[in-house]
Amino acid sequence: MSENSKKQSAVLSKKYSLQKHISTLLGLAIALTYLLFMVFFGSKVLKHLISLITVNEYLLIALYISVFIIIIDIVTVPLSFYGGFVLEHMYKLSNQKISGWFKDELKKFLISLPLIIVMVEIMYIFLRNFPDTWWIYITMIWIFFSLIMAKLAPVLIFPLFYKSVPLDNKEVKEGLQSLAEGTGINIEGVYKINLSKDTKKANAALAGMGSTRRVLLGDTLLDSYSPAEIKSVFAHELGHHIYHHIWKMLAIGTISGCLGFAFCHLVLSKVIIVLGYQNIHDIAAFPIVCMSLAVSAFLFLPIQNAFSRRFERACDRYAIEQTNDPEAFISAMDKLAEQNLADRSPNRFVELLFYSHPPISKRIEMAKR
């Protein structure tokens, strides 16, 4: 790749990243505006209208949450469409058809809505019966829920969006086999997923727990990277398995979740009377719950990202040590940056806030050292 082409790519990636970040922040601003409107005006009206249909506590909550989620999805769908479809096509990063985008969004809605309703129903049972300690019980349930989802996602959720099949390339399989030996992951646990149906971007991931633990390699990566580059990416994902990073991220998420629920309890206790809600378990106060959890999640995001970047750096080192091929790692990073239009050297503030992985420039610099 010539110097001129690299400069053009860098300018394009900066522009793309900026637009993605602006789209994300606008989405957050719209969601926050909706929540503020519901806190001060809409939530009590919505509860009153639903109470005309039913006085059953459980049905009232289920109907309230359904309408609440549907409204926020309608409010935010234009920006989601722009960021997830229009922008990707604008920069020639997407293969997805408009019908495919809407189908995927519908799937996400149909999967998430029942889960949210169940979680909120459980939360309000504890809010009614344990108004002072509900957040402790909900944290324990959150841990259980996170473990179940981490276990089942690769076999129940992912297949709804992407087809995965065992690797069929003999040369690649033989190259990965030696890396996998002694790690607890065999080559049968490595799958090719059809990312190309939606995107031109390349990706790989470690997913699942126990019997569902697997390495997922996108066909966009397998079909355009050399065997040495694929080995480097695979070794990186093995590093996550060796260092138990899924468990560690679950532990970090549990701590931040516990503090988030505690913060939510503090806010609810202080503002329900001021804002005229009946009690702490008044479903009309649900927007306050959402705002409190969103604020705490935003505050903890840089900390979680810092841990994630540290884990990714450890896996980069593991990949280079196991393959003894820093040139392949550098080449793979270069290709990923080009193919995914990644900003190689983002602003430090942007890195701290948005990046769960070290920037490409820092990963390459480490490999060169």
Secondary structure, 3 states (H helix, E strand, C coil): CCHHHHHHHHHHHHHHHHHHHHHHHHHHHHHHHHHHHHHHHHHHHHHHHHHCCCCCHHHHHHHHHHHHHHHHHHHHHHHHHHHHHHHHHHCCCECCCHHHHHHHHHHHHHHHHHHHHHHHHHHHHHHHHCCCCHHHHHHHHHHHHHHHHHHHHHHHHHHHCCCEEECCCHHHHHHHHHHHCCCCCCHHHEEEECHHHCECCCCEEEECCHHHCEEEEEHHHHCCCCHHHHHHHHHHHHHHHHCCHHHHHHHHHHHHHHHHHHHHHHHHHHHCCCCCCCCCCCHHHHHHHHHHHHHHHHHHHHHHHHHHHHHHHHHHHHHHHHHCCHHHHHHHHHHHHHHHCCCCCCCHHHHHHHCCCCCHHHHHHHHHC
